[in-house]
Amino acid sequence: RPGHLTDDEVEVFFKFKEEIEKRGQDFKDTVYCFGIEEGEAFALCRWLRARKFDYDEVIKMVEEATAARAEAKSMDFYTDPKLALGCDMSVYFAQYPQLYSGFAKNGCPIFISKPGVLNVDAVECITTLAGIVKFHWYIMMHDFGGRLRAQKAKDPHFKRFECVCVLDLEHLTMGQLNSKTLAIIKEQSAIDSLCFPETMNKMVIINGPRFFGATWSLIKGWLDPRTAGKIEVISARKQWTKKLLELCDEDQLPSDYGGTGPDTQATIDKENFSGKMKRLHTEVMAVRGHNSVTYEIAANEELEISVYTRSTPGAKISVTDANHAKAPWVENVEVKHNGTEDVSETPTHEIVTKDKIIGPASVKVKII
């Protein structure tokens, strides 16, 4: 059951149910955003609770959500995440670590996000705000939705299509909370609040720095009051570990968050690496004259070097043996953005290594 309803709420429920049947398929699809597997009572009550069973407000919300998701729906909510983002998911998550890892005691998936290590400059180099929004539709409809339906198939008693969220702010600085970062958060929050109401079972914000209080007040204003009431802010590790273990069994919680489950980085790598990729290293390199970085490749490893850029003047890239024992693999290859300085344009991506570099080797990448 979705919880106790008063006689007045039951009346609104059935009125809403009748209205859904009268409307077109788009309206119905909006209400059942995760599919009919969720069940009528639970799907309808998510929308009703989001507007406190005010019938007119509920109808208005569903109409607005139907309009808001129309473009994404026409694209089947971007089934190819790489096409949506404009880069591999592994590259994106290296700049902004996010993952689903295990299930809470109530059956809800556990979602962990680490904005404290978000590299805003790197994100801007590899994608656009529009790309991030498209990717968010993919995550909600295909990834999160898929996990919910799989959990329902595994456990028919699982009813609450919600998630338990952990927002880790460790290493967060004031510099990261700029207009670009807040724009990402605001766009995603707007989609979730309007199109996926009542899908957050609980959020625990951990490792918040002292200055976070003022920022939280701003972000909280973007959320509806019922959602904001499900959020708990805990800074001390001992306290937040205890809270997370109240919500999740030890084997479902990652080892770096007080449990015995797989480390979060191992989960990100496992779920997002494709083909033969075993490890990924990313580096943001600003060119004011020249810059370089050196990588060590082990035996039986192969290295491919890709560049994402928005620089219209461009730069020249060389890839050489740091020990000067081998001939250069790449010499003065020019890479530049084939567009304008408009940040809404997709960045340029080029693979600069014609052939993969075979290890063992000490590889120096120089940009001038």
Helices and strands as residue ranges (DSSP letters): H 7-22, H 25-31, G 36-38, H 40-50, H 55-68, H 70-74, H 81-85, H 89-95, E 98-103, E 109-113, G 115-117, H 120-126, H 129-138, I 139-144, H 145-154, E 163-168, G 174-176, H 179-195, E 200-206, H 212-220, H 225-228, E 231-234, H 237-247, G 250-252, G 255-257, H 264-272, E 291-297, E 302-303, E 306-309, E 315-321, E 330-335, E 348-351, E 357-358, E 361-367
